[in-house]
Amino acid sequence: MKMNEKTYLSIEEIISLPALSGTSISDNGKNVVFVKRTANWKDNKYRNHVWIYEKDKGPCYPLTTGNIVSTDPLWSPDSRNIAYLSPVGDGDNKKNQIFVKSIDGDSGVQITNENEGVSNFKWEPTGKGFYYVAQSKESEAIKKRKERYGDFHHVGKEYENNCLYYIEIEQVIQDDKFEYQNSVVYQLTDGKDFHIHEFDISNDGNKIVFMAAPSPNMEDYMNGELYILDIKAGELEKLNIDKLLGGSVCVSPEGSKICYSASIRERDYYKTHIQDSTLEIYDMNNGEVIQPLTDFDSTVIPLRWTAKGILIRWQNKTNYLIGLLSENGTVEMLSEKADSFIMEASITRDGNHLSYNKAMTNETFEIYLDNKKITNENSFFKGKLKSNREVISWQSSDGFEIEGVLSTPAEFDANKKYPLLVVIHGGPAWASFPIFSDCFNEKYPIEQFIEKGFIVLEPNYRGSSGYGNAFLKANYRKLGIANYDDVISGVDKLVDKGIADKDRVGVMGWSNGGNISAFCSTYSSRFKAISVGGGITNWSTHYVNTDIPYFIRMYLGNNPWNDPEIYAKTSPMTYIKSACTPTLIQHGERDARVPTPNAYELYQGLKDMEVDTELIIFKGMAYSPDQPGMNVAIMKQNLVWFSHYILGESMKDFRVL
């Protein structure tokens, strides 16, 4: 390489790209806080710190620094103080607690001391305290049982539910600094037979509305119910809503109406999750329910109910948009209709000011305040080559239209045939987007693939979100089979255009993308190399090992005992005797969603068929690595694997990665 010649981002640089999240705007509309995650290479850890932007002071600066990890920042109602979560404890037993820090720079003061930590919280509307969700206290009966017999658990019968608490704080001035002194902690729902997920508070502080499920079991999540807690009267009421509930909930400014996500309750669980999922508004005064939106798909969620309407966020193909919804169903757009992805948004109570986290096409995320960009993370690419990402479309074998993201080199030659790599997103109810973010592609180094000479296709196969409910459920009882057709038809599209070499194609993906990649490994001979990350390989055995068996029933329509044929038809292991493609298998040791038996079963099957394969188990890892060094290893292993089997490069350093 010539001196001063531009290069693409290295794998270490990709992982070092800061990730922004958790934006929150102060109610006076002047200031913003957000979370910036960076890689600390010395300690091999990711650090989350709260950053602040003050309109009257200029550039953003960190509110928390050093080894203090901090997330979920929220402004106090008077816009003077910031609360956030930060882990407290020894070793691996650290639990998130609420801290408060003033914008004047005082050190953070710990507010809560929950044994199992705080999962989410909100300021009391006057700023005198916090409502928060934490795990229920262990009962005296269980404590005595442990002392007498030892520790055991009745599966499916005993739960430690999330409960709602209130902590009152008194603000005093000592030595010209604000300090917080803990007062009484009130247990508002402890002992109740439900598990709280999301909640909101009326502006007058008199009512709390929350969504709760029968248990913390993932299968119960979509069986949520709405409850209203009258603070003064201490009365708890369950609303009679014949819908499946899940996601966020918000209360109207005057405290008389509730907006939430809902879908019809039916026996067929798959249809209940997908069909007719929309927003509803419930009137607490008369019990009437309206559906202000009828043509939005299931991705729409309410964020906050302001004086000007309900802030909502939804996906439209490869864009994520925000707008203000009125009760009559009209939506005032607050973002561009195309070429933008808004990760999060925060709005003032009066609806006049807005902050959000947005990435444009071919860019990474930035924080905005009232449409003014207040961060400059894309400067990270200065002096570097950058791939070009565009959305393309093609028809699958049955005529279904499929979109995908195509990444090509900076100096792309349309007359050249490139080796092609296919990167398949998880979900399946998710999508690939034409933006730069390692939170979407944290295992596959697309920029390094491009520098090696590949082009990369990321298909939004049927079942992906953002393309309407009909598309979302089009893979019902067709997992693997229809998805393979969607993938291979995209490959054929690029081959027919003359830009992809049909003899040099590889495929990879994680989770559900790993399942499709595993299907490609055993079902097809079209690929030169494959990487299966955290993938489902046998639906029947996976059904009894995963923490979400309902997910499988949702997509296959039954359990494996009643319909073994559909489980066999859609499982990669059914076709193991036809496997012939070198396959790398990567899996997190602690992945509860897709446990490791999936990886071992595919590995043993490929070995028995005498197919080149490597199995790598990442110690301590669940779905995603929490160490930047492990992220590097995952990416480099994939880079070496495909460079060897498709480009003919050496694998001599593979096992030291």
C-alpha positions as CSV (number, residue, x, y, z in Angstrom):
1,M,0.0,0.0,0.0
2,K,1.3,3.4,-0.9
3,M,2.0,6.0,1.8
4,N,-1.0,8.2,2.5
5,E,-3.3,5.9,0.4
6,K,-6.8,5.8,1.9
7,T,-8.0,2.6,3.4
8,Y,-11.3,1.3,4.8
9,L,-11.9,1.2,8.6
10,S,-10.0,-1.7,10.2
11,I,-11.9,-4.1,12.4
12,E,-10.5,-2.4,15.5
13,E,-11.6,1.0,14.2
14,I,-15.1,-0.3,13.4
15,I,-15.5,-1.5,17.0
16,S,-14.1,1.8,18.3
17,L,-16.8,3.7,16.4
18,P,-18.8,5.3,19.3
19,A,-22.4,4.1,19.6
20,L,-25.0,6.7,20.7
21,S,-28.3,5.9,22.5
22,G,-30.7,7.0,25.2
23,T,-31.4,10.5,24.1
24,S,-33.5,12.6,26.5
25,I,-34.5,16.3,26.2
26,S,-35.0,18.7,29.1
27,D,-38.5,20.0,29.5
28,N,-37.3,23.6,28.9
29,G,-36.2,22.4,25.4
30,K,-32.7,23.7,25.8
31,N,-30.6,20.7,26.8
32,V,-30.1,17.1,25.8
33,V,-28.5,14.1,27.5
34,F,-27.5,10.8,25.8
35,V,-25.3,7.8,26.2
36,K,-22.1,7.2,24.3
37,R,-20.6,3.7,24.3
38,T,-16.9,3.4,23.6
39,A,-14.4,0.6,23.6
40,N,-11.8,0.6,26.3
41,W,-9.1,-1.6,24.8
42,K,-6.8,-1.5,27.9
43,D,-9.5,-3.2,30.1
44,N,-11.2,-5.0,27.2
45,K,-14.5,-3.6,28.2
46,Y,-17.2,-1.3,26.7
47,R,-17.9,1.8,28.6
48,N,-21.2,3.6,28.6
49,H,-21.1,7.3,29.7
50,V,-23.8,10.0,29.9
51,W,-23.0,13.0,27.8
52,I,-24.7,16.4,27.9
53,Y,-25.4,19.2,25.5
54,E,-26.4,22.6,26.9
55,K,-27.7,24.9,24.2
56,D,-26.2,28.0,25.8
57,K,-22.7,26.4,26.4
58,G,-21.7,24.8,23.1
59,P,-20.2,21.4,22.4
60,C,-21.2,18.2,24.1
61,Y,-19.3,17.0,27.1
62,P,-19.3,13.9,29.4
63,L,-21.4,14.0,32.6
64,T,-19.9,10.7,33.8
65,T,-16.3,9.5,33.1
66,G,-13.8,6.9,33.9
67,N,-14.9,3.5,35.2
68,I,-18.4,4.7,36.1
69,V,-20.8,3.0,33.7
70,S,-24.0,5.0,33.3
71,T,-27.1,4.6,31.2
72,D,-30.8,5.6,30.8
73,P,-30.4,9.4,31.6
74,L,-33.6,11.4,32.4
75,W,-33.9,15.1,33.1
76,S,-35.7,16.3,36.3
77,P,-38.9,18.2,35.7
78,D,-37.2,21.5,36.5
79,S,-34.4,20.8,33.9
80,R,-31.7,21.2,36.5
81,N,-30.7,17.7,37.4
82,I,-30.1,14.4,35.6
83,A,-30.9,10.9,36.9
84,Y,-29.3,7.8,35.5
85,L,-28.7,4.1,36.2
86,S,-25.2,2.9,37.2
87,P,-24.1,-0.5,38.5
88,V,-23.1,-0.8,42.2
89,G,-21.7,-3.9,43.9
90,D,-18.7,-6.2,43.9
91,G,-17.3,-8.2,41.0
92,D,-19.9,-9.6,38.7
93,N,-22.7,-9.0,41.2
94,K,-23.2,-5.3,40.3
95,K,-26.8,-4.1,40.1
96,N,-28.1,-0.9,38.5
97,Q,-29.2,1.8,41.0
98,I,-30.6,5.3,40.4
99,F,-28.1,8.2,40.7
100,V,-28.7,11.9,40.4
101,K,-26.3,14.6,39.3
102,S,-26.8,18.3,38.8
103,I,-25.7,20.1,35.7
104,D,-23.5,22.2,37.9
105,G,-21.0,19.3,38.0
106,D,-21.6,17.9,41.4
107,S,-20.7,14.2,41.9
108,G,-23.5,11.7,41.4
109,V,-25.5,10.7,44.5
110,Q,-26.9,7.2,44.8
111,I,-30.7,7.2,45.4
112,T,-31.7,3.5,45.5
113,N,-30.2,0.4,47.0
114,E,-32.2,-2.5,45.5
115,N,-30.7,-5.9,46.0
116,E,-31.6,-7.0,42.4
117,G,-31.2,-3.6,40.9
118,V,-33.5,-1.1,39.1
119,S,-34.8,-2.0,35.6
120,N,-36.4,1.3,34.7
121,F,-37.6,4.5,36.4
122,K,-39.3,7.9,35.9
123,W,-39.2,11.1,37.9
124,E,-42.2,12.0,40.0
125,P,-43.8,14.9,38.1
126,T,-42.8,17.5,40.7
127,G,-39.3,16.1,41.1
128,K,-39.7,15.0,44.7
129,G,-39.0,11.4,44.1
130,F,-38.8,8.4,41.7
131,Y,-41.1,5.7,40.6
132,Y,-39.1,2.6,39.6
133,V,-39.4,-1.0,38.7
134,A,-37.4,-3.6,40.6
135,Q,-37.6,-7.3,41.4
136,S,-39.8,-8.3,44.3
137,K,-38.2,-9.1,47.6
138,E,-37.7,-12.7,48.5
139,S,-40.5,-14.0,50.7
140,E,-39.9,-15.2,54.2
141,A,-41.3,-18.6,53.3
142,I,-38.7,-19.1,50.5
143,K,-35.9,-17.9,52.9
144,K,-36.9,-20.5,55.5
145,R,-37.1,-23.2,52.8
146,K,-33.6,-22.4,51.7
147,E,-32.3,-22.5,55.2
148,R,-33.9,-25.9,55.9
149,Y,-33.6,-27.8,52.5
150,G,-31.2,-25.8,50.3
151,D,-31.9,-23.9,47.1
152,F,-34.3,-25.2,44.5
153,H,-37.0,-23.9,42.2
154,H,-40.4,-25.0,41.1
155,V,-40.2,-24.4,37.3
156,G,-43.3,-22.6,35.9
157,K,-44.7,-22.1,39.4
158,E,-42.5,-19.8,41.3
159,Y,-41.6,-16.3,40.0
160,E,-39.8,-13.3,41.2
161,N,-41.9,-10.6,39.6
162,N,-41.0,-7.0,38.8
163,C,-42.8,-4.6,41.1
164,L,-43.4,-0.9,41.2
165,Y,-41.8,1.2,44.0
166,Y,-41.7,4.9,44.9
167,I,-38.8,6.5,46.7
168,E,-39.1,10.0,48.1
169,I,-36.1,12.2,48.2
170,E,-35.5,15.5,50.0
171,Q,-33.2,18.0,48.4
172,V,-31.2,20.0,50.8
173,I,-28.3,22.5,50.4
174,Q,-25.1,21.6,52.2
175,D,-21.9,23.5,51.5
176,D,-23.5,25.2,48.5
177,K,-24.0,21.9,46.8
178,F,-27.1,19.9,46.0
179,E,-27.3,16.6,47.8
180,Y,-30.0,14.0,48.0
181,Q,-31.1,12.2,51.1
182,N,-33.1,9.0,50.9
183,S,-36.5,9.0,52.5
184,V,-39.1,6.2,52.6
185,V,-39.4,3.5,49.9
186,Y,-43.0,2.6,49.2
187,Q,-43.8,-0.8,47.8
188,L,-46.7,-0.1,45.5
189,T,-47.4,-3.5,44.0
190,D,-45.2,-6.0,46.0
191,G,-47.0,-9.2,46.5
192,K,-49.2,-8.8,43.5
193,D,-49.5,-11.7,41.0
194,F,-48.1,-9.9,38.0
195,H,-44.8,-8.8,36.4
196,I,-44.5,-5.1,35.4
197,H,-42.9,-4.2,32.1
198,E,-43.7,-0.5,31.2
199,F,-45.4,2.3,33.0
200,D,-46.3,6.0,32.7
201,I,-47.4,8.7,35.1
202,S,-50.1,11.3,34.7
203,N,-48.9,14.9,34.6
204,D,-50.6,15.7,38.0
205,G,-48.9,12.6,39.5
206,N,-52.2,11.1,40.7
207,K,-52.3,8.1,38.4
208,I,-49.8,5.5,37.2
209,V,-50.7,3.3,34.3
210,F,-48.6,0.2,33.7
211,M,-48.5,-2.9,31.5
212,A,-48.0,-6.1,33.4
213,A,-47.8,-9.8,32.4
214,P,-48.8,-12.8,34.5
215,S,-45.1,-13.7,35.1
216,P,-41.6,-12.8,33.9
217,N,-41.8,-15.8,31.6
218,M,-41.1,-14.6,28.1
219,E,-44.2,-16.6,26.9
220,D,-46.4,-14.4,29.1
221,Y,-45.0,-11.1,27.7
222,M,-47.7,-10.8,25.0
223,N,-50.5,-11.7,27.5
224,G,-50.1,-8.3,29.2
225,E,-52.9,-6.4,30.9
226,L,-53.3,-2.7,31.6
227,Y,-53.6,-1.5,35.2
228,I,-54.3,1.9,36.7
229,L,-53.0,2.8,40.1
230,D,-54.7,5.7,41.9
231,I,-51.9,7.1,44.1
232,K,-54.0,9.0,46.6
233,A,-56.7,6.4,47.1
234,G,-54.2,3.5,46.8
235,E,-56.6,1.6,44.5
236,L,-55.5,-0.7,41.7
237,E,-57.8,-1.4,38.8
238,K,-57.3,-3.8,35.9
239,L,-58.8,-2.6,32.7
240,N,-61.1,-4.9,30.7
241,I,-59.3,-4.8,27.4
242,D,-59.7,-7.8,25.2
243,K,-56.4,-7.4,23.4
244,L,-52.9,-8.7,23.6
245,L,-50.6,-5.9,24.9
246,G,-46.9,-5.4,24.6
247,G,-44.5,-2.5,24.4
248,S,-44.8,1.0,25.7
249,V,-47.8,2.8,27.2
250,C,-48.4,6.5,27.7
251,V,-51.0,8.7,29.4
252,S,-52.6,11.8,28.0
253,P,-51.6,15.2,29.6
254,E,-54.9,15.5,31.5
255,G,-54.6,11.9,32.7
256,S,-57.9,10.6,31.3
257,K,-56.7,8.5,28.3
258,I,-54.1,5.9,27.6
259,C,-52.3,5.0,24.4
260,Y,-50.8,1.5,23.9
261,S,-49.9,-1.2,21.4
262,A,-52.5,-4.0,21.0
263,S,-53.4,-6.9,18.8
264,I,-56.4,-9.2,18.7
265,R,-56.6,-12.2,21.1
266,E,-57.0,-15.4,19.2
267,R,-56.2,-19.0,19.8
268,D,-53.6,-19.0,17.0
269,Y,-50.7,-17.3,18.8
270,Y,-48.9,-16.4,15.6
271,K,-51.9,-14.4,14.2
272,T,-52.4,-12.6,17.5
273,H,-48.9,-11.3,17.4
274,I,-49.1,-10.1,13.8
275,Q,-52.6,-9.7,12.6
276,D,-54.3,-6.3,13.2
277,S,-51.6,-5.1,15.5
278,T,-52.0,-1.3,16.0
279,L,-52.3,1.5,18.5
280,E,-55.3,2.0,20.6
281,I,-56.6,4.8,22.8
282,Y,-58.6,3.9,25.9
283,D,-60.8,6.5,27.6
284,M,-60.7,6.0,31.4
285,N,-63.9,8.0,31.9
286,N,-66.2,5.9,29.7
287,G,-64.2,2.8,28.7
288,E,-64.4,3.6,25.0
289,V,-61.6,2.4,22.8
290,I,-60.6,3.9,19.4
291,Q,-58.0,2.9,16.9
292,P,-56.6,6.1,15.4
293,L,-54.3,4.3,12.9
294,T,-55.5,1.6,10.5
295,D,-52.8,1.4,7.8
296,F,-49.6,1.2,9.9
297,D,-47.8,-2.1,10.4
298,S,-47.0,-3.6,13.8
299,T,-43.8,-1.6,14.4
300,V,-45.6,1.6,15.4
301,I,-45.1,2.4,19.1
302,P,-46.2,5.4,21.3
303,L,-43.3,7.3,23.0
304,R,-45.0,10.2,24.8
305,W,-48.3,12.0,24.9
306,T,-47.7,15.7,24.6
307,A,-50.0,18.8,24.4
308,K,-49.7,18.6,20.6
309,G,-50.3,14.9,20.2
310,I,-48.7,11.5,20.7
311,L,-45.1,11.1,19.6
312,I,-44.9,7.8,17.7
313,R,-42.1,5.9,15.9
314,W,-42.5,3.4,13.2
315,Q,-40.6,1.5,10.5
316,N,-41.3,2.1,6.8
317,K,-39.2,-0.4,4.8
318,T,-35.5,0.6,5.4
319,N,-36.5,3.9,7.2
320,Y,-37.5,4.5,10.8
321,L,-39.7,7.6,11.2
322,I,-41.3,9.8,13.9
323,G,-44.4,11.9,13.9
324,L,-47.2,13.4,16.1
325,L,-50.4,11.5,16.1
326,S,-53.7,13.1,16.8
327,E,-56.7,11.3,18.1
328,N,-58.5,11.6,14.8
329,G,-55.7,9.6,13.1
330,T,-53.8,12.3,11.3
331,V,-50.0,12.2,11.7
332,E,-47.7,15.2,11.5
333,M,-44.4,14.1,10.2
334,L,-41.4,15.1,12.3
335,S,-38.7,13.4,10.1
336,E,-37.9,13.0,6.5
337,K,-40.0,10.4,4.7
338,A,-36.9,8.6,3.2
339,D,-33.2,7.9,3.7
340,S,-33.2,8.2,7.5
341,F,-33.3,5.9,10.5
342,I,-34.4,7.4,13.8
343,M,-33.3,5.1,16.7
344,E,-34.9,7.0,19.5
345,A,-36.7,10.3,20.2
346,S,-37.6,12.4,23.2
347,I,-40.0,15.3,23.2
348,T,-41.0,18.0,25.7
349,R,-44.3,17.9,27.6
350,D,-45.6,20.9,25.5
351,G,-44.6,19.2,22.2
352,N,-42.5,22.1,21.1
353,H,-39.0,20.7,21.3
354,L,-37.5,17.4,20.2
355,S,-34.3,15.4,20.4
356,Y,-33.5,12.3,18.5
357,N,-30.8,9.8,17.4
358,K,-30.7,9.6,13.6
359,A,-28.5,8.0,10.9
360,M,-28.7,9.0,7.3
361,T,-28.0,6.6,4.4
362,N,-24.2,5.8,4.4
363,E,-23.7,7.4,7.7
364,T,-23.6,6.5,11.4
365,F,-25.8,7.9,14.2
366,E,-25.8,11.5,15.4
367,I,-27.9,13.3,18.1
368,Y,-30.1,16.2,17.0
369,L,-31.9,18.9,18.9
370,D,-34.8,20.5,17.0
371,N,-33.3,19.4,13.7
372,K,-29.8,20.7,14.6
373,K,-27.0,18.1,14.7
374,I,-25.2,18.4,18.1
375,T,-22.7,15.6,17.7
376,N,-20.1,14.8,15.0
377,E,-19.5,11.1,15.1
378,N,-19.2,10.8,11.3
379,S,-15.9,12.6,11.5
380,F,-14.6,9.2,12.5
381,F,-14.6,8.4,8.8
382,K,-12.5,11.4,7.8
383,G,-9.6,10.3,5.6
384,K,-11.0,6.8,5.2
385,L,-12.6,5.0,2.3
386,K,-16.2,4.1,2.9
387,S,-18.4,1.5,1.1
388,N,-21.6,2.7,-0.6
389,R,-24.8,1.2,0.6
390,E,-28.0,1.3,-1.5
391,V,-31.4,-0.4,-1.3
392,I,-32.1,-2.8,-4.2
393,S,-35.1,-5.1,-4.9
394,W,-35.8,-8.4,-6.7
395,Q,-38.5,-11.0,-7.1
396,S,-38.3,-14.3,-5.2
397,S,-39.2,-17.6,-6.9
398,D,-42.9,-17.2,-6.1
399,G,-43.1,-13.6,-7.3
400,F,-42.7,-12.0,-3.8
401,E,-40.9,-8.7,-4.0
402,I,-37.8,-8.6,-1.7
403,E,-35.6,-5.7,-0.8
404,G,-32.0,-5.7,0.4
405,V,-29.0,-3.5,1.1
406,L,-26.1,-3.8,-1.3
407,S,-22.7,-2.6,-0.2
408,T,-20.1,-1.9,-2.9
409,P,-16.6,-0.4,-2.9
410,A,-15.9,3.3,-3.2
411,E,-14.6,2.8,-6.7
412,F,-17.2,0.3,-7.9
413,D,-16.9,-1.1,-11.5
414,A,-20.3,-2.2,-12.8
415,N,-18.5,-4.2,-15.6
416,K,-16.6,-6.4,-13.1
417,K,-17.7,-9.6,-11.5
418,Y,-17.1,-9.5,-7.7
419,P,-17.1,-12.3,-5.2
420,L,-20.3,-11.9,-3.2
421,L,-21.1,-12.3,0.5
422,V,-24.6,-12.5,1.9
423,V,-25.2,-11.2,5.4
424,I,-28.6,-12.2,6.8
425,H,-30.2,-10.3,9.7
426,G,-31.8,-11.9,12.8
427,G,-35.3,-11.6,14.0
428,P,-36.9,-12.6,11.7
429,A,-39.0,-9.5,12.6
430,W,-36.1,-7.0,12.0
431,A,-34.4,-5.7,8.9
432,S,-31.1,-4.5,7.4
433,F,-30.6,-0.8,6.8
434,P,-28.3,1.2,4.6
435,I,-26.4,2.8,7.5
436,F,-23.2,2.3,9.4
437,S,-23.7,0.9,12.9
438,D,-22.0,-1.9,14.7
439,C,-25.1,-2.4,16.8
440,F,-26.7,-4.0,13.7
441,N,-23.6,-5.8,12.2
442,E,-21.4,-6.4,15.3
443,K,-20.2,-9.8,14.1
444,Y,-19.5,-9.2,10.4
445,P,-16.8,-6.7,9.2
446,I,-18.5,-5.4,6.0
447,E,-15.9,-2.7,5.5
448,Q,-13.1,-5.2,5.6
449,F,-15.0,-7.6,3.3
450,I,-15.3,-4.7,0.8
451,E,-11.5,-3.9,1.1
452,K,-10.8,-7.6,0.4
453,G,-12.7,-7.2,-2.9
454,F,-16.2,-8.6,-2.0
455,I,-19.5,-6.9,-2.5
456,V,-22.1,-7.6,0.3
457,L,-25.8,-8.2,0.1
458,E,-28.1,-8.0,3.1
459,P,-31.6,-9.3,2.2
460,N,-34.8,-8.3,4.0
461,Y,-36.4,-11.7,3.4
462,R,-40.1,-12.4,4.0
463,G,-40.8,-12.1,7.7
464,S,-38.8,-8.9,8.0
465,S,-40.4,-5.9,9.7
466,G,-41.4,-2.6,8.1
467,Y,-43.0,-4.1,5.0
468,G,-46.5,-4.5,6.3
469,N,-48.3,-7.3,8.2
470,A,-48.8,-9.5,5.2
471,F,-45.1,-9.5,4.5
472,L,-44.3,-10.1,8.2
473,K,-46.3,-13.3,8.3
474,A,-45.4,-14.6,4.8
475,N,-42.9,-17.0,6.3
476,Y,-45.5,-18.7,8.4
477,R,-44.8,-22.5,8.3
478,K,-42.1,-21.7,5.7
479,L,-39.1,-21.0,7.8
480,G,-35.8,-21.8,6.0
481,I,-37.5,-22.9,2.8
482,A,-39.1,-19.6,1.7
483,N,-36.2,-17.6,3.2
484,Y,-33.7,-19.6,1.2
485,D,-35.6,-18.8,-2.0
486,D,-35.5,-15.1,-1.0
487,V,-31.8,-15.2,-0.5
488,I,-30.8,-17.2,-3.5
489,S,-33.0,-15.2,-5.8
490,G,-31.2,-12.1,-4.6
491,V,-27.9,-13.8,-5.4
492,D,-29.2,-14.7,-8.9
493,K,-30.3,-11.1,-9.4
494,L,-26.7,-9.8,-8.9
495,V,-25.3,-12.7,-11.0
496,D,-27.6,-11.9,-13.9
497,K,-26.6,-8.2,-13.7
498,G,-23.0,-9.3,-14.2
499,I,-21.6,-7.9,-11.0
500,A,-21.5,-11.1,-8.9
501,D,-19.4,-14.2,-9.6
502,K,-21.8,-17.2,-9.1
503,D,-18.8,-19.5,-8.3
504,R,-17.6,-17.3,-5.4
505,V,-20.6,-16.7,-3.1
506,G,-20.6,-17.0,0.7
507,V,-23.4,-16.6,3.3
508,M,-23.5,-15.8,7.0
509,G,-25.9,-14.7,9.7
510,W,-26.6,-14.7,13.5
511,S,-29.6,-16.0,15.4
512,N,-32.4,-16.3,12.8
513,G,-29.9,-15.3,10.2
514,G,-27.8,-18.2,11.6
515,N,-30.8,-20.5,11.1
516,I,-31.1,-19.4,7.4
517,S,-27.3,-19.8,7.0
518,A,-27.5,-23.3,8.5
519,F,-30.3,-24.1,6.1
520,C,-28.1,-22.9,3.2
521,S,-25.3,-25.2,4.6
522,T,-27.3,-28.4,4.5
523,Y,-29.9,-27.7,1.8
524,S,-27.8,-26.1,-0.9
525,S,-24.6,-26.5,-2.9
526,R,-24.6,-23.0,-4.2
527,F,-22.2,-21.5,-1.7
528,K,-18.4,-21.8,-1.4
529,A,-18.3,-20.9,2.4
530,I,-20.8,-20.4,5.2
531,S,-20.8,-19.0,8.7
532,V,-23.5,-19.9,11.2
533,G,-23.7,-17.6,14.2
534,G,-25.9,-18.5,17.2
535,G,-28.3,-20.3,14.7
536,I,-31.2,-22.7,15.2
537,T,-30.4,-26.0,13.5
538,N,-33.1,-28.3,14.7
539,W,-36.5,-26.9,15.6
540,S,-37.6,-30.0,17.5
541,T,-34.7,-30.1,20.0
542,H,-34.6,-26.3,20.1
543,Y,-38.2,-26.2,21.2
544,V,-37.4,-27.8,24.5
545,N,-34.1,-25.9,25.1
546,T,-35.0,-22.3,24.3
547,D,-36.5,-19.7,26.7
548,I,-39.2,-18.8,24.1
549,P,-40.9,-22.0,22.8
550,Y,-44.0,-20.0,22.0
551,F,-41.9,-18.2,19.3
552,I,-41.6,-21.5,17.4
553,R,-45.3,-22.3,17.8
554,M,-46.0,-18.8,16.5
555,Y,-44.1,-19.4,13.3
556,L,-44.7,-23.2,12.8
557,G,-48.3,-23.2,13.9
558,N,-48.0,-26.1,16.4
559,N,-45.7,-28.0,18.8
560,P,-43.4,-30.7,17.6
561,W,-45.5,-33.5,19.2
562,N,-48.6,-32.6,17.2
563,D,-46.9,-31.6,13.9
564,P,-43.5,-33.3,13.6
565,E,-43.6,-33.0,9.8
566,I,-43.4,-29.2,9.7
567,Y,-40.6,-29.2,12.3
568,A,-38.6,-31.7,10.1
569,K,-39.3,-29.9,6.9
570,T,-38.0,-26.5,8.2
571,S,-35.0,-27.8,10.2
572,P,-31.5,-27.6,8.6
573,M,-30.5,-30.9,10.2
574,T,-33.1,-32.8,8.2
575,Y,-30.9,-32.2,5.1
576,I,-27.5,-32.9,6.7
577,K,-26.7,-35.7,4.3
578,S,-26.6,-33.3,1.4
579,A,-24.2,-30.8,3.2
580,C,-21.0,-30.1,1.3
581,T,-20.0,-26.5,2.1
582,P,-17.2,-25.5,4.5
583,T,-19.1,-24.1,7.5
584,L,-17.8,-22.0,10.4
585,I,-20.0,-22.2,13.5
586,Q,-19.8,-19.5,16.2
587,H,-22.0,-19.5,19.3
588,G,-22.2,-17.8,22.7
589,E,-21.9,-20.2,25.7
590,R,-24.7,-18.5,27.6
591,D,-27.2,-17.9,24.9
592,A,-30.5,-18.8,26.5
593,R,-32.5,-17.8,23.4
594,V,-30.6,-20.1,21.1
595,P,-28.7,-22.5,23.4
596,T,-25.5,-24.3,22.3
597,P,-27.0,-27.7,21.5
598,N,-28.0,-26.2,18.2
599,A,-24.3,-25.6,17.4
600,Y,-23.1,-29.0,18.6
601,E,-25.7,-30.8,16.6
602,L,-24.7,-29.1,13.3
603,Y,-21.0,-29.5,14.1
604,Q,-21.3,-33.2,14.7
605,G,-23.5,-33.7,11.6
606,L,-21.0,-31.9,9.4
607,K,-18.1,-33.8,10.8
608,D,-20.0,-37.1,10.2
609,M,-20.5,-36.0,6.6
610,E,-16.8,-35.1,6.3
611,V,-17.5,-31.5,5.6
612,D,-14.9,-28.9,6.6
613,T,-16.1,-27.2,9.8
614,E,-15.0,-25.3,12.8
615,L,-17.0,-24.8,16.0
616,I,-16.1,-21.9,18.3
617,I,-17.8,-21.4,21.6
618,F,-17.4,-17.9,23.2
619,K,-17.0,-18.3,26.9
620,G,-19.4,-16.2,29.0
621,M,-21.1,-14.7,26.0
622,A,-24.9,-14.7,25.5
623,Y,-26.2,-13.2,22.3
624,S,-23.6,-10.4,21.9
625,P,-20.0,-10.0,23.1
626,D,-19.5,-7.6,26.0
627,Q,-15.8,-7.3,25.3
628,P,-14.4,-5.5,22.3
629,G,-11.6,-8.1,22.1
630,M,-14.2,-10.8,21.6
631,N,-15.9,-8.7,19.0
632,V,-12.5,-8.5,17.2
633,A,-12.1,-12.3,17.3
634,I,-15.6,-13.0,15.9
635,M,-15.1,-10.5,13.0
636,K,-11.6,-11.7,12.2
637,Q,-12.6,-15.4,12.2
638,N,-15.3,-14.6,9.7
639,L,-12.9,-12.5,7.6
640,V,-10.2,-15.3,7.5
641,W,-12.8,-18.0,6.8
642,F,-14.3,-16.4,3.8
643,S,-11.0,-15.1,2.5
644,H,-9.6,-18.6,2.6
645,Y,-12.5,-20.6,1.1
646,I,-13.5,-18.0,-1.5
647,L,-10.3,-16.0,-2.2
648,G,-7.8,-18.8,-1.5
649,E,-5.9,-17.0,1.2
650,S,-4.1,-18.7,4.0
651,M,-5.7,-19.8,7.3
652,K,-2.5,-20.1,9.3
653,D,-3.5,-17.5,11.9
654,F,-7.1,-18.8,12.3
655,R,-6.7,-20.6,15.6
656,V,-4.9,-17.8,17.3
657,L,-7.8,-15.5,16.8
